[in-house]
Amino acid sequence: MPGTLYLIPNTLGGINADCAEMLTQIIPEDVQRLTARLTCFIAENAKTTRAFLKLIDARHPLGTPIQQISIAELNINTEAAQLPALLDPLRAGKDAGLISEAGVPAVADPGAQLVRLAHAEGIPVRPLVGPSSLLLAIMASGLNGQSFAFHGYLPTDAAQRAKRIKALEERSRGERQTQLFIETPYRNAAMLESLAATCHPGTAICVATNLTLPSEQIRTQSAAQWRKDLAAGNVPDFHKKPTVFLLLG
């Protein structure tokens, strides 16, 4: 019998050991307990995964010393030919946890490829409850939660980005569909400026930053209002902070 691949949610931002009590507000206790008993993980980054496990250990002692826990890396640099070997422990009957760098695995995350391979081999996959920045942003935006689409990163070139925003706005208006995308955190200001300048004045734009963290900020308003705010220097405090952008035409 193969082991089970558990899709383990992570926090959406850094929580240090002094704030370990915050973990329960974000990751359910049952998920923490299950994570604590696993001895094998597949993660985007081994170092940050160890830090996450130390937070778990503060509330639910790990069943195995952290130095003896196996953490294999799966990230954008992992080649497709390397994926099958990551499932070796599961083939041998051992349970394993797949952990994203932030939020839930396999959503805007390279772990999706491994999950698909696990299904192809008949390995059980079990998703666990935890924070998804995309769903939290949809919930808090006030935009259409019945129909939405996530597009990852938009072009970095200013002209190409504006062209893409126009196309997404047109699609949003035609289908009444909320459009979501993200940006490298140090380019958040450029993204908001482009949205405000490109979109129709009445298009609703939401900026959701540092979700689930004490510094969380969520603001939804028209493109026209964003233009006024930016001109007045009323810019969100989102430089180098994970942010989800949403629009509804």
C-alpha positions as CSV (number, residue, x, y, z in Angstrom):
1,M,0.0,0.0,0.0
2,P,1.4,3.4,-0.9
3,G,1.5,6.2,1.6
4,T,-0.7,9.3,1.5
5,L,0.5,12.6,0.0
6,Y,-0.8,15.3,2.4
7,L,-1.1,18.8,1.0
8,I,-0.1,20.9,4.0
9,P,-1.0,24.6,4.2
10,N,1.7,27.0,5.3
11,T,1.4,30.6,6.7
12,L,1.1,33.4,4.1
13,G,3.9,35.3,5.7
14,G,6.7,35.1,8.3
15,I,5.7,34.3,11.8
16,N,8.6,34.1,14.3
17,A,8.8,31.8,17.3
18,D,7.7,34.7,19.6
19,C,4.3,34.7,17.8
20,A,3.8,31.0,17.7
21,E,0.4,31.4,19.3
22,M,-0.8,33.1,16.0
23,L,-0.4,29.8,14.2
24,T,-3.7,28.4,15.5
25,Q,-5.5,31.4,14.0
26,I,-4.2,30.4,10.6
27,I,-3.5,26.6,10.6
28,P,-6.1,24.3,12.3
29,E,-4.9,22.3,15.3
30,D,-5.7,19.0,13.5
31,V,-3.5,20.0,10.6
32,Q,-0.7,20.9,13.0
33,R,-1.0,17.6,14.8
34,L,-0.8,15.7,11.5
35,T,2.1,17.7,10.3
36,A,4.0,17.0,13.5
37,R,3.8,13.2,13.0
38,L,5.2,13.2,9.5
39,T,8.9,12.5,8.8
40,C,9.1,13.2,5.1
41,F,8.3,16.4,3.3
42,I,8.5,17.8,-0.2
43,A,8.8,21.6,-0.2
44,E,9.7,24.7,-2.2
45,N,12.4,25.6,0.3
46,A,14.0,23.4,2.9
47,K,15.2,26.2,5.1
48,T,11.8,27.9,5.5
49,T,10.1,24.6,5.9
50,R,12.3,23.8,8.9
51,A,11.3,27.2,10.3
52,F,7.7,26.3,9.8
53,L,8.2,22.9,11.5
54,K,9.8,24.6,14.5
55,L,6.6,26.7,14.9
56,I,4.6,23.5,14.8
57,D,6.9,21.9,17.3
58,A,6.3,24.7,19.8
59,R,2.6,23.7,20.0
60,H,2.7,20.0,19.0
61,P,6.1,18.3,19.6
62,L,7.4,16.7,16.4
63,G,7.4,12.9,16.4
64,T,11.0,12.9,15.0
65,P,13.9,15.3,15.7
66,I,13.9,17.9,13.1
67,Q,17.5,17.0,12.1
68,Q,16.2,13.5,11.1
69,I,13.2,14.8,9.0
70,S,13.6,14.4,5.3
71,I,12.9,17.5,3.2
72,A,13.2,17.2,-0.6
73,E,12.9,20.4,-2.6
74,L,10.5,21.0,-5.4
75,N,10.5,24.4,-7.0
76,I,10.6,26.2,-10.3
77,N,14.1,24.8,-10.9
78,T,13.1,21.2,-10.5
79,E,13.1,19.4,-13.9
80,A,10.2,17.1,-14.8
81,A,12.5,14.1,-14.9
82,Q,13.2,14.6,-11.2
83,L,9.6,14.4,-10.1
84,P,9.2,10.6,-10.0
85,A,12.0,10.2,-7.5
86,L,10.2,12.5,-5.1
87,L,7.4,9.9,-4.8
88,D,9.8,7.1,-3.7
89,P,8.9,7.3,0.0
90,L,5.2,7.2,-0.8
91,R,5.7,4.2,-3.1
92,A,7.4,2.5,-0.1
93,G,4.3,3.1,2.0
94,K,5.5,6.2,3.9
95,D,3.2,9.2,4.3
96,A,4.6,12.5,3.1
97,G,3.7,16.2,3.2
98,L,3.8,18.6,0.3
99,I,4.4,22.2,1.5
100,S,4.2,25.4,-0.5
101,E,6.5,28.4,0.3
102,A,3.3,30.2,1.4
103,G,-0.4,29.3,1.5
104,V,-1.8,26.1,0.1
105,P,0.2,23.7,-2.1
106,A,-0.5,23.2,-5.8
107,V,-2.3,26.5,-6.3
108,A,-0.1,28.9,-8.1
109,D,2.6,26.5,-7.0
110,P,5.0,24.0,-8.7
111,G,3.6,21.2,-6.5
112,A,0.7,20.8,-8.8
113,Q,2.9,18.7,-11.1
114,L,3.7,16.3,-8.3
115,V,0.1,16.0,-7.3
116,R,-0.9,15.0,-10.8
117,L,1.9,12.4,-10.9
118,A,0.7,11.0,-7.6
119,H,-2.8,10.5,-9.1
120,A,-1.4,8.8,-12.1
121,E,0.4,6.3,-9.9
122,G,-2.6,5.7,-7.6
123,I,-1.1,7.4,-4.6
124,P,-3.8,8.9,-2.3
125,V,-3.8,12.7,-2.1
126,R,-5.4,14.5,0.8
127,P,-5.7,18.3,0.8
128,L,-5.8,19.9,4.3
129,V,-7.5,23.1,5.3
130,G,-5.5,26.3,5.4
131,P,-5.1,29.8,4.0
132,S,-5.3,30.6,0.3
133,S,-4.4,34.2,-0.4
134,L,-6.5,34.1,-3.6
135,L,-9.7,32.9,-1.9
136,L,-9.2,35.3,1.0
137,A,-8.8,38.2,-1.4
138,I,-11.9,37.2,-3.3
139,M,-13.9,37.0,0.0
140,A,-12.7,40.4,1.3
141,S,-12.9,42.3,-2.0
142,G,-16.6,42.6,-2.4
143,L,-16.2,41.6,-6.1
144,N,-17.8,38.8,-7.9
145,G,-17.1,35.5,-6.0
146,Q,-19.4,33.5,-8.3
147,S,-17.1,33.8,-11.3
148,F,-13.4,34.6,-11.1
149,A,-10.1,33.7,-12.8
150,F,-6.5,33.8,-11.6
151,H,-3.8,34.8,-14.1
152,G,-0.5,34.6,-12.1
153,Y,2.0,37.3,-13.1
154,L,1.3,39.9,-15.8
155,P,4.0,41.1,-18.2
156,T,6.8,43.3,-16.6
157,D,7.1,45.5,-19.7
158,A,4.9,48.5,-19.1
159,A,3.2,48.5,-22.6
160,Q,2.6,44.8,-22.6
161,R,1.3,45.0,-19.0
162,A,-1.2,47.7,-20.0
163,K,-2.3,45.7,-23.0
164,R,-2.9,42.7,-20.8
165,I,-4.8,44.7,-18.2
166,K,-7.1,46.1,-21.0
167,A,-7.8,42.5,-22.2
168,L,-8.6,41.3,-18.7
169,E,-10.8,44.3,-18.0
170,E,-12.7,43.6,-21.3
171,R,-13.2,40.0,-20.3
172,S,-14.3,40.9,-16.8
173,R,-16.9,43.4,-18.2
174,G,-18.2,40.9,-20.8
175,E,-18.4,37.9,-18.4
176,R,-19.0,39.8,-15.1
177,Q,-15.9,37.8,-13.9
178,T,-13.4,39.0,-11.3
179,Q,-9.8,38.9,-12.5
180,L,-7.0,38.1,-10.1
181,F,-3.2,38.4,-10.5
182,I,-0.1,38.9,-8.4
183,E,3.2,40.7,-8.8
184,T,6.7,40.5,-7.6
185,P,6.4,42.5,-4.3
186,Y,8.9,45.2,-5.2
187,R,6.9,46.0,-8.3
188,N,3.5,46.4,-6.5
189,A,3.5,50.2,-6.9
190,A,4.1,50.0,-10.7
191,M,1.2,47.5,-11.0
192,L,-1.3,49.7,-9.1
193,E,-0.2,52.7,-11.1
194,S,-0.7,50.8,-14.3
195,L,-4.1,49.5,-13.2
196,A,-5.3,53.0,-12.2
197,A,-4.1,54.6,-15.4
198,T,-5.3,51.8,-17.8
199,C,-8.7,50.8,-16.4
200,H,-12.0,52.5,-17.1
201,P,-12.8,55.0,-14.3
202,G,-15.7,52.9,-13.0
203,T,-13.8,49.6,-12.9
204,A,-13.4,48.2,-9.3
205,I,-9.9,47.5,-8.2
206,C,-9.0,45.7,-5.0
207,V,-5.5,45.5,-3.4
208,A,-5.1,42.9,-0.7
209,T,-1.8,42.9,1.1
210,N,-0.2,40.6,3.8
211,L,-3.4,38.6,4.2
212,T,-3.8,36.9,7.7
213,L,-0.9,38.9,9.1
214,P,-1.2,41.7,11.7
215,S,-0.3,44.2,8.9
216,E,-3.1,43.0,6.6
217,Q,-4.6,45.7,4.3
218,I,-7.5,45.3,1.9
219,R,-8.9,48.2,-0.1
220,T,-11.5,48.1,-2.9
221,Q,-12.4,51.2,-4.9
222,S,-12.9,52.5,-8.4
223,A,-10.0,53.1,-10.8
224,A,-10.9,56.8,-10.7
225,Q,-10.6,56.9,-6.9
226,W,-7.2,55.1,-7.1
227,R,-6.0,57.7,-9.5
228,K,-6.9,60.5,-7.1
229,D,-5.3,58.7,-4.1
230,L,-2.1,58.0,-6.0
231,A,-1.9,61.6,-7.1
232,A,-2.3,62.7,-3.5
233,G,0.3,60.2,-2.3
234,N,-2.2,58.0,-0.6
235,V,-0.4,54.8,-1.6
236,P,-1.0,51.5,0.2
237,D,1.9,50.3,2.4
238,F,2.7,47.3,0.2
239,H,6.3,47.7,-0.9
240,K,8.0,44.3,-0.8
241,K,4.8,42.8,0.7
242,P,2.8,39.9,-0.9
243,T,-0.2,41.4,-2.6
244,V,-3.1,40.1,-4.6
245,F,-4.7,42.4,-7.2
246,L,-8.3,42.1,-8.4
247,L,-10.4,43.9,-10.9
248,L,-14.1,43.8,-11.9
249,G,-15.1,45.8,-15.0
